[in-house]
Amino acid sequence: MSVVGVVGLAITALAGFEEPNNTLLLVSTLLVLAAPAAMLVHLAVTSELTPEEKRAWIRALTGSRAPRVFSEYLTCSDRRATARSLAEKRHSPQ
């Protein structure tokens, strides 16, 4: 969905240079934001993670590695273990 949204934004930028199509712009923006919003809702309501693990995910998602962490959240099979490793990385000296 996000890729379709990015393509829609590109079409809006190219085709509507002086006056963009507001409907296409709105739909494309919503599509771009749909996957991150759904992930954040899942993170908020899931009972799979403890509050500390949820905080570790949120801290990681607001950092400079957010795209990589977003990908990890969607693909990992054990979110609890990944949250622990994220918390360890955050507390370890670099």
Chimera marker file (.cmm) of the C-alpha trace (Angstrom):
<marker_set name="trace">
<marker id="1" x="0.000" y="0.000" z="0.000" r="1" g="1" b="0" radius="0.5"/>
<marker id="2" x="2.770" y="2.406" z="0.854" r="1" g="1" b="0" radius="0.5"/>
<marker id="3" x="4.453" y="1.859" z="-2.506" r="1" g="1" b="0" radius="0.5"/>
<marker id="4" x="1.187" y="2.597" z="-4.316" r="1" g="1" b="0" radius="0.5"/>
<marker id="5" x="0.891" y="5.765" z="-2.223" r="1" g="1" b="0" radius="0.5"/>
<marker id="6" x="4.411" y="6.863" z="-3.162" r="1" g="1" b="0" radius="0.5"/>
<marker id="7" x="3.635" y="6.254" z="-6.838" r="1" g="1" b="0" radius="0.5"/>
<marker id="8" x="0.447" y="8.290" z="-6.447" r="1" g="1" b="0" radius="0.5"/>
<marker id="9" x="2.383" y="11.141" z="-4.875" r="1" g="1" b="0" radius="0.5"/>
<marker id="10" x="4.883" y="11.026" z="-7.741" r="1" g="1" b="0" radius="0.5"/>
<marker id="11" x="2.068" y="11.133" z="-10.298" r="1" g="1" b="0" radius="0.5"/>
<marker id="12" x="0.508" y="14.048" z="-8.429" r="1" g="1" b="0" radius="0.5"/>
<marker id="13" x="3.832" y="15.904" z="-8.456" r="1" g="1" b="0" radius="0.5"/>
<marker id="14" x="4.413" y="15.269" z="-12.161" r="1" g="1" b="0" radius="0.5"/>
<marker id="15" x="0.899" y="15.634" z="-13.562" r="1" g="1" b="0" radius="0.5"/>
<marker id="16" x="-0.361" y="18.383" z="-11.290" r="1" g="1" b="0" radius="0.5"/>
<marker id="17" x="2.701" y="20.574" z="-11.093" r="1" g="1" b="0" radius="0.5"/>
<marker id="18" x="0.906" y="23.902" z="-10.795" r="1" g="1" b="0" radius="0.5"/>
<marker id="19" x="-2.372" y="22.696" z="-9.340" r="1" g="1" b="0" radius="0.5"/>
<marker id="20" x="-2.334" y="19.176" z="-7.854" r="1" g="1" b="0" radius="0.5"/>
<marker id="21" x="-5.365" y="16.920" z="-7.828" r="1" g="1" b="0" radius="0.5"/>
<marker id="22" x="-6.464" y="17.161" z="-4.199" r="1" g="1" b="0" radius="0.5"/>
<marker id="23" x="-8.253" y="13.800" z="-4.211" r="1" g="1" b="0" radius="0.5"/>
<marker id="24" x="-5.227" y="11.934" z="-5.562" r="1" g="1" b="0" radius="0.5"/>
<marker id="25" x="-2.986" y="13.775" z="-3.118" r="1" g="1" b="0" radius="0.5"/>
<marker id="26" x="-5.198" y="12.828" z="-0.153" r="1" g="1" b="0" radius="0.5"/>
<marker id="27" x="-5.578" y="9.176" z="-1.177" r="1" g="1" b="0" radius="0.5"/>
<marker id="28" x="-1.853" y="8.822" z="-1.865" r="1" g="1" b="0" radius="0.5"/>
<marker id="29" x="-0.938" y="10.362" z="1.479" r="1" g="1" b="0" radius="0.5"/>
<marker id="30" x="-3.338" y="8.049" z="3.308" r="1" g="1" b="0" radius="0.5"/>
<marker id="31" x="-1.852" y="5.039" z="1.519" r="1" g="1" b="0" radius="0.5"/>
<marker id="32" x="1.688" y="6.084" z="2.429" r="1" g="1" b="0" radius="0.5"/>
<marker id="33" x="0.728" y="6.397" z="6.090" r="1" g="1" b="0" radius="0.5"/>
<marker id="34" x="-1.511" y="3.288" z="6.300" r="1" g="1" b="0" radius="0.5"/>
<marker id="35" x="1.168" y="0.671" z="7.036" r="1" g="1" b="0" radius="0.5"/>
<marker id="36" x="3.010" y="2.665" z="9.742" r="1" g="1" b="0" radius="0.5"/>
<marker id="37" x="-0.304" y="3.595" z="11.374" r="1" g="1" b="0" radius="0.5"/>
<marker id="38" x="-1.501" y="-0.022" z="11.359" r="1" g="1" b="0" radius="0.5"/>
<marker id="39" x="1.786" y="-1.146" z="12.911" r="1" g="1" b="0" radius="0.5"/>
<marker id="40" x="1.510" y="1.464" z="15.679" r="1" g="1" b="0" radius="0.5"/>
<marker id="41" x="-2.084" y="0.422" z="16.411" r="1" g="1" b="0" radius="0.5"/>
<marker id="42" x="-0.978" y="-3.215" z="16.562" r="1" g="1" b="0" radius="0.5"/>
<marker id="43" x="1.868" y="-2.267" z="18.894" r="1" g="1" b="0" radius="0.5"/>
<marker id="44" x="-0.544" y="-0.385" z="21.152" r="1" g="1" b="0" radius="0.5"/>
<marker id="45" x="-3.190" y="-3.116" z="21.443" r="1" g="1" b="0" radius="0.5"/>
<marker id="46" x="-1.169" y="-6.327" z="21.302" r="1" g="1" b="0" radius="0.5"/>
<marker id="47" x="-0.987" y="-8.496" z="24.409" r="1" g="1" b="0" radius="0.5"/>
<marker id="48" x="2.066" y="-10.263" z="22.985" r="1" g="1" b="0" radius="0.5"/>
<marker id="49" x="4.420" y="-7.657" z="24.495" r="1" g="1" b="0" radius="0.5"/>
<marker id="50" x="4.859" y="-6.280" z="27.992" r="1" g="1" b="0" radius="0.5"/>
<marker id="51" x="4.716" y="-2.515" z="28.531" r="1" g="1" b="0" radius="0.5"/>
<marker id="52" x="8.526" y="-2.415" z="28.826" r="1" g="1" b="0" radius="0.5"/>
<marker id="53" x="8.913" y="-4.244" z="25.513" r="1" g="1" b="0" radius="0.5"/>
<marker id="54" x="6.428" y="-1.894" z="23.865" r="1" g="1" b="0" radius="0.5"/>
<marker id="55" x="8.462" y="1.069" z="25.120" r="1" g="1" b="0" radius="0.5"/>
<marker id="56" x="11.623" y="-0.508" z="23.686" r="1" g="1" b="0" radius="0.5"/>
<marker id="57" x="9.941" y="-0.826" z="20.281" r="1" g="1" b="0" radius="0.5"/>
<marker id="58" x="8.632" y="2.752" z="20.414" r="1" g="1" b="0" radius="0.5"/>
<marker id="59" x="12.064" y="4.122" z="21.391" r="1" g="1" b="0" radius="0.5"/>
<marker id="60" x="13.631" y="2.221" z="18.498" r="1" g="1" b="0" radius="0.5"/>
<marker id="61" x="10.947" y="3.408" z="16.075" r="1" g="1" b="0" radius="0.5"/>
<marker id="62" x="11.606" y="7.040" z="16.970" r="1" g="1" b="0" radius="0.5"/>
<marker id="63" x="15.357" y="6.741" z="16.492" r="1" g="1" b="0" radius="0.5"/>
<marker id="64" x="17.584" y="7.099" z="13.491" r="1" g="1" b="0" radius="0.5"/>
<marker id="65" x="17.193" y="3.410" z="12.603" r="1" g="1" b="0" radius="0.5"/>
<marker id="66" x="13.380" y="3.647" z="12.332" r="1" g="1" b="0" radius="0.5"/>
<marker id="67" x="13.070" y="2.172" z="8.793" r="1" g="1" b="0" radius="0.5"/>
<marker id="68" x="15.153" y="-0.863" z="9.763" r="1" g="1" b="0" radius="0.5"/>
<marker id="69" x="13.224" y="-1.325" z="13.027" r="1" g="1" b="0" radius="0.5"/>
<marker id="70" x="9.912" y="-0.987" z="11.145" r="1" g="1" b="0" radius="0.5"/>
<marker id="71" x="11.037" y="-3.792" z="8.833" r="1" g="1" b="0" radius="0.5"/>
<marker id="72" x="12.133" y="-5.909" z="11.796" r="1" g="1" b="0" radius="0.5"/>
<marker id="73" x="8.749" y="-5.463" z="13.495" r="1" g="1" b="0" radius="0.5"/>
<marker id="74" x="6.924" y="-6.663" z="10.403" r="1" g="1" b="0" radius="0.5"/>
<marker id="75" x="9.176" y="-9.654" z="9.695" r="1" g="1" b="0" radius="0.5"/>
<marker id="76" x="10.455" y="-10.989" z="13.017" r="1" g="1" b="0" radius="0.5"/>
<marker id="77" x="8.959" y="-14.159" z="14.430" r="1" g="1" b="0" radius="0.5"/>
<marker id="78" x="9.681" y="-13.345" z="18.097" r="1" g="1" b="0" radius="0.5"/>
<marker id="79" x="8.968" y="-9.702" z="18.863" r="1" g="1" b="0" radius="0.5"/>
<marker id="80" x="9.734" y="-10.193" z="22.557" r="1" g="1" b="0" radius="0.5"/>
<marker id="81" x="13.287" y="-11.352" z="21.880" r="1" g="1" b="0" radius="0.5"/>
<marker id="82" x="13.816" y="-8.590" z="19.366" r="1" g="1" b="0" radius="0.5"/>
<marker id="83" x="12.553" y="-6.020" z="21.893" r="1" g="1" b="0" radius="0.5"/>
<marker id="84" x="15.071" y="-7.323" z="24.431" r="1" g="1" b="0" radius="0.5"/>
<marker id="85" x="17.892" y="-7.051" z="21.910" r="1" g="1" b="0" radius="0.5"/>
<marker id="86" x="16.777" y="-3.501" z="21.007" r="1" g="1" b="0" radius="0.5"/>
<marker id="87" x="16.841" y="-2.543" z="24.683" r="1" g="1" b="0" radius="0.5"/>
<marker id="88" x="20.305" y="-4.104" z="25.084" r="1" g="1" b="0" radius="0.5"/>
<marker id="89" x="21.627" y="-2.214" z="22.057" r="1" g="1" b="0" radius="0.5"/>
<marker id="90" x="20.271" y="1.005" z="23.481" r="1" g="1" b="0" radius="0.5"/>
<marker id="91" x="21.983" y="0.514" z="26.855" r="1" g="1" b="0" radius="0.5"/>
<marker id="92" x="25.289" y="-0.852" z="25.589" r="1" g="1" b="0" radius="0.5"/>
<marker id="93" x="28.144" y="1.605" z="24.991" r="1" g="1" b="0" radius="0.5"/>
<marker id="94" x="29.011" y="2.054" z="21.326" r="1" g="1" b="0" radius="0.5"/>
<link id1="1" id2="2" r="1" g="1" b="0" radius="0.2"/>
<link id1="2" id2="3" r="1" g="1" b="0" radius="0.2"/>
<link id1="3" id2="4" r="1" g="1" b="0" radius="0.2"/>
<link id1="4" id2="5" r="1" g="1" b="0" radius="0.2"/>
<link id1="5" id2="6" r="1" g="1" b="0" radius="0.2"/>
<link id1="6" id2="7" r="1" g="1" b="0" radius="0.2"/>
<link id1="7" id2="8" r="1" g="1" b="0" radius="0.2"/>
<link id1="8" id2="9" r="1" g="1" b="0" radius="0.2"/>
<link id1="9" id2="10" r="1" g="1" b="0" radius="0.2"/>
<link id1="10" id2="11" r="1" g="1" b="0" radius="0.2"/>
<link id1="11" id2="12" r="1" g="1" b="0" radius="0.2"/>
<link id1="12" id2="13" r="1" g="1" b="0" radius="0.2"/>
<link id1="13" id2="14" r="1" g="1" b="0" radius="0.2"/>
<link id1="14" id2="15" r="1" g="1" b="0" radius="0.2"/>
<link id1="15" id2="16" r="1" g="1" b="0" radius="0.2"/>
<link id1="16" id2="17" r="1" g="1" b="0" radius="0.2"/>
<link id1="17" id2="18" r="1" g="1" b="0" radius="0.2"/>
<link id1="18" id2="19" r="1" g="1" b="0" radius="0.2"/>
<link id1="19" id2="20" r="1" g="1" b="0" radius="0.2"/>
<link id1="20" id2="21" r="1" g="1" b="0" radius="0.2"/>
<link id1="21" id2="22" r="1" g="1" b="0" radius="0.2"/>
<link id1="22" id2="23" r="1" g="1" b="0" radius="0.2"/>
<link id1="23" id2="24" r="1" g="1" b="0" radius="0.2"/>
<link id1="24" id2="25" r="1" g="1" b="0" radius="0.2"/>
<link id1="25" id2="26" r="1" g="1" b="0" radius="0.2"/>
<link id1="26" id2="27" r="1" g="1" b="0" radius="0.2"/>
<link id1="27" id2="28" r="1" g="1" b="0" radius="0.2"/>
<link id1="28" id2="29" r="1" g="1" b="0" radius="0.2"/>
<link id1="29" id2="30" r="1" g="1" b="0" radius="0.2"/>
<link id1="30" id2="31" r="1" g="1" b="0" radius="0.2"/>
<link id1="31" id2="32" r="1" g="1" b="0" radius="0.2"/>
<link id1="32" id2="33" r="1" g="1" b="0" radius="0.2"/>
<link id1="33" id2="34" r="1" g="1" b="0" radius="0.2"/>
<link id1="34" id2="35" r="1" g="1" b="0" radius="0.2"/>
<link id1="35" id2="36" r="1" g="1" b="0" radius="0.2"/>
<link id1="36" id2="37" r="1" g="1" b="0" radius="0.2"/>
<link id1="37" id2="38" r="1" g="1" b="0" radius="0.2"/>
<link id1="38" id2="39" r="1" g="1" b="0" radius="0.2"/>
<link id1="39" id2="40" r="1" g="1" b="0" radius="0.2"/>
<link id1="40" id2="41" r="1" g="1" b="0" radius="0.2"/>
<link id1="41" id2="42" r="1" g="1" b="0" radius="0.2"/>
<link id1="42" id2="43" r="1" g="1" b="0" radius="0.2"/>
<link id1="43" id2="44" r="1" g="1" b="0" radius="0.2"/>
<link id1="44" id2="45" r="1" g="1" b="0" radius="0.2"/>
<link id1="45" id2="46" r="1" g="1" b="0" radius="0.2"/>
<link id1="46" id2="47" r="1" g="1" b="0" radius="0.2"/>
<link id1="47" id2="48" r="1" g="1" b="0" radius="0.2"/>
<link id1="48" id2="49" r="1" g="1" b="0" radius="0.2"/>
<link id1="49" id2="50" r="1" g="1" b="0" radius="0.2"/>
<link id1="50" id2="51" r="1" g="1" b="0" radius="0.2"/>
<link id1="51" id2="52" r="1" g="1" b="0" radius="0.2"/>
<link id1="52" id2="53" r="1" g="1" b="0" radius="0.2"/>
<link id1="53" id2="54" r="1" g="1" b="0" radius="0.2"/>
<link id1="54" id2="55" r="1" g="1" b="0" radius="0.2"/>
<link id1="55" id2="56" r="1" g="1" b="0" radius="0.2"/>
<link id1="56" id2="57" r="1" g="1" b="0" radius="0.2"/>
<link id1="57" id2="58" r="1" g="1" b="0" radius="0.2"/>
<link id1="58" id2="59" r="1" g="1" b="0" radius="0.2"/>
<link id1="59" id2="60" r="1" g="1" b="0" radius="0.2"/>
<link id1="60" id2="61" r="1" g="1" b="0" radius="0.2"/>
<link id1="61" id2="62" r="1" g="1" b="0" radius="0.2"/>
<link id1="62" id2="63" r="1" g="1" b="0" radius="0.2"/>
<link id1="63" id2="64" r="1" g="1" b="0" radius="0.2"/>
<link id1="64" id2="65" r="1" g="1" b="0" radius="0.2"/>
<link id1="65" id2="66" r="1" g="1" b="0" radius="0.2"/>
<link id1="66" id2="67" r="1" g="1" b="0" radius="0.2"/>
<link id1="67" id2="68" r="1" g="1" b="0" radius="0.2"/>
<link id1="68" id2="69" r="1" g="1" b="0" radius="0.2"/>
<link id1="69" id2="70" r="1" g="1" b="0" radius="0.2"/>
<link id1="70" id2="71" r="1" g="1" b="0" radius="0.2"/>
<link id1="71" id2="72" r="1" g="1" b="0" radius="0.2"/>
<link id1="72" id2="73" r="1" g="1" b="0" radius="0.2"/>
<link id1="73" id2="74" r="1" g="1" b="0" radius="0.2"/>
<link id1="74" id2="75" r="1" g="1" b="0" radius="0.2"/>
<link id1="75" id2="76" r="1" g="1" b="0" radius="0.2"/>
<link id1="76" id2="77" r="1" g="1" b="0" radius="0.2"/>
<link id1="77" id2="78" r="1" g="1" b="0" radius="0.2"/>
<link id1="78" id2="79" r="1" g="1" b="0" radius="0.2"/>
<link id1="79" id2="80" r="1" g="1" b="0" radius="0.2"/>
<link id1="80" id2="81" r="1" g="1" b="0" radius="0.2"/>
<link id1="81" id2="82" r="1" g="1" b="0" radius="0.2"/>
<link id1="82" id2="83" r="1" g="1" b="0" radius="0.2"/>
<link id1="83" id2="84" r="1" g="1" b="0" radius="0.2"/>
<link id1="84" id2="85" r="1" g="1" b="0" radius="0.2"/>
<link id1="85" id2="86" r="1" g="1" b="0" radius="0.2"/>
<link id1="86" id2="87" r="1" g="1" b="0" radius="0.2"/>
<link id1="87" id2="88" r="1" g="1" b="0" radius="0.2"/>
<link id1="88" id2="89" r="1" g="1" b="0" radius="0.2"/>
<link id1="89" id2="90" r="1" g="1" b="0" radius="0.2"/>
<link id1="90" id2="91" r="1" g="1" b="0" radius="0.2"/>
<link id1="91" id2="92" r="1" g="1" b="0" radius="0.2"/>
<link id1="92" id2="93" r="1" g="1" b="0" radius="0.2"/>
<link id1="93" id2="94" r="1" g="1" b="0" radius="0.2"/>
</marker_set>
